[in-house]
Amino acid sequence: MLTPAAARQLAAYNRWMNDKLYQAAAILPDEVLHAERGAFFGSLFGTLSHIVVGDTVWLRRFASLPVGADVLQPLLAWPQPAALDARPAANLAELAALRQQLDSYIEQWAATQDERVLAQDLAYRSMRGDACVKALGGVLLHFFNHQTHHRGQASTLLSQAGVDVGVTDLLVLLPDTAAHRN
């Protein structure tokens, strides 16, 4: 199961990767950014929008939990996305601003988590309205894995557009333990 330290590490990786993707996407003209590429959410803009939508939906659900919910309360004023392919922003600059806010909330919220909190259940309704109850630690694994999955698609779309995002591996953010043994 996910540990608090791993949640914090994944939150930092999330921000690092999003910063890289948005910097890379910013050099593309709008017609390339919005071009239909056959990805799950069509274009690069559609893919980046979906990640924002997914994170917004999940963070609003996490705001119902007793620990760390105060950090997420501002999200409850955001509109609830109506669909997974919604476009929460009109352009990349607006989407990037939302992304920056979400990444800040994710890092702040992850910092409040401990083993006790991660062991609790999260009750929520799916986008279809189905009632669900799942272990928070498992849901957080899904949350971070979902981001990684779609960021992989976004980096492929950038590569197809001739933009190299550089290294994307979490491994580069992990400390070298040999340095800690000396």
Stockholm file with secondary structure:
# STOCKHOLM 1.0

chainA/1-182         MLTPAAARQLAAYNRWMNDKLYQAAAILPDEVLHAERGAFFGSLFGTLSHIVVGDTVWLRRFASLPVGADVLQPLLAWPQPAALDARPAANLAELAALRQQLDSYIEQWAATQDERVLAQDLAYRSMRGDACVKALGGVLLHFFNHQTHHRGQASTLLSQAGVDVGVTDLLVLLPDTAAHRN
#=GR chainA/1-182 SS CCCHHHHHHHHHHHHHHHHHHHHHHTTSCHHHHTCCCSBTTBSHHHHHHHHHHHHHHHHHHHTTSSSSHHHHGGGGGSCCCSSTTCCCCSSHHHHHHHHHHHHHHHHHHHHTCCHHHHTSEEEEECTTCCEEEEEHHHHHHHHHHHHHHHHHHHHHHHHHTTCCCCCCCGGGGSCCHHHHHC
#=GC SS_cons         CCCHHHHHHHHHHHHHHHHHHHHHHTTSCHHHHTCCCSBTTBSHHHHHHHHHHHHHHHHHHHTTSSSSHHHHGGGGGSCCCSSTTCCCCSSHHHHHHHHHHHHHHHHHHHHTCCHHHHTSEEEEECTTCCEEEEEHHHHHHHHHHHHHHHHHHHHHHHHHTTCCCCCCCGGGGSCCHHHHHC
//
